[in-house]
Amino acid sequence: MFPIHTPVDASAKARLISLGINVPQTGSLEEANHEFIAGLNVDPGYKERWVEHQTSINSVLGAYPNFMIIAYDKSGTDEDIKAIGDRLTALQWPGDTNSSMYVENWTVDALNQYKTCLTSGDTGIRRTSTSNPHSMCIMEYQKFRAYRYDAGLPTAKNHAQLAIHDAHEYFHHYQKAHALERGLDLGSDPNNPETTVQAPRWWIEGAAVSFAHAWYKANWESLSFLKDQKVMWYGEEYNLANANLGTVATAFDFKNTKKLVRGELEGHEIGAGCTADWKLQESEEDAATETRCFSSLQAVSYMAHLTSWKTVWIDIPQDYYDLGFWGSFEKHIGMEKQEFYDAYNNLMTSGDVNDTPPEGWTVPEGAISEYADFLQIVPESDTN
């Protein structure tokens, strides 16, 4: 049994709960303080599309307060990004006036240096009664212009990929919200990791990848900027239903991992960080030691097979403030960590490479709320 977490500073937890940080809202983007802040030389169409797809994402996942997309074009001037710089300074990002990271005067060059996604700022002091955290993506034009790095204007395919990207990053905001002041992973407090939820990287990323693609598949046809769009891709019409940024919960991924651990993947098929002797183990839990092999993220599909996607996406974060990730994992999966790792590795090394994935491995068709109703999550409070 895992002990119930006792906050180091109860006022820090109470502060975030009073702000509703971990409570899904159903109102407008403005009511949830969701913002798209752009440089003056950025095409307003990007914000218009973001408003539409973020509203759709929120309708499924819930609107958790204080989420920002910050977009700039490095070909612009320092004046073009002044409003962005002012906002980052107010959020004390990447550091306050006492920090070596403090930026006194924001410039385009400074944004180029510090751009990242997802990161967080705070108008108060983290883990205290003044905290007011914000999650944000700071993206330069070449990326937010919708994953088109070559010449020519972005297509509907590129806009679809950007929507998937934003759903992925917003899912991280959701994960962080339910960790409250504890912090989601080891990086939240490297010197005292036991104070954090200690969510492993394979779950953090695997859950976000699988949700983003499930949301897109169920909702892409409702996005006006994708309606009646025709995209040619290598001489053929591209099916926008298949837009992705790398999948996790598919039969193709399952087969590739089974081939990987047998040494049967070749050339470009072998993903970064992957080797024939790869296996799921504790080193995959920490950003400092993970291989980044795609196969680690598929552990969320194995969790779903053992239980459900609701468990992967909702039940685990619902309880990890109190129990920590691994306490919540044991409660809902019914296995200890090493037992789970051994079973996952055995699944991949046994049987045939052409085996179909076990039941529940892939995400169901249809509306997500039919099998995982995010709006029914029970947030941590001062009374539970």
Number of C-alpha atoms within 10 A of each C-alpha: 7 12 9 13 16 10 16 13 12 14 16 22 22 18 19 22 19 12 13 17 25 26 21 24 19 17 13 13 20 10 13 20 14 22 18 17 18 25 25 18 15 18 14 11 9 17 17 12 19 18 16 15 25 18 19 19 23 22 18 19 27 22 28 24 26 23 23 20 22 23 25 27 24 19 11 14 15 19 15 20 25 18 16 22 23 13 15 21 22 13 19 21 21 18 16 20 12 7 11 9 13 14 20 10 11 18 19 21 11 13 21 15 9 14 17 15 15 18 17 21 24 22 18 16 15 14 22 18 16 15 20 21 24 20 23 24 20 21 22 21 19 14 14 23 21 21 19 19 12 8 6 7 11 14 18 20 25 20 22 26 22 25 27 26 21 22 26 24 24 27 22 20 23 24 24 22 29 25 27 23 29 27 22 28 24 22 15 16 15 11 9 10 15 14 21 24 29 23 23 21 23 24 22 20 20 24 25 26 27 25 24 23 27 21 21 24 21 15 18 21 14 13 15 12 16 18 12 9 13 14 16 11 10 7 7 8 10 16 13 20 15 12 20 20 16 11 16 28 27 16 15 13 17 24 17 21 27 24 20 24 20 17 14 14 18 10 6 7 11 19 16 11 12 20 16 15 9 18 22 23 15 13 14 20 21 17 15 11 11 18 19 16 20 21 25 25 25 28 23 27 28 24 21 23 18 18 16 23 26 16 20 25 24 20 21 25 29 21 23 26 27 21 21 25 24 20 22 22 24 17 17 18 21 13 15 13 16 12 10 20 17 13 14 18 18 12 14 21 16 11 10 11 18 13 12 13 19 15 12 17 25 20 21 13 11 13 15 21 14 9 14 20 16 19 18 12 18 17 18 20 14 9 4 7
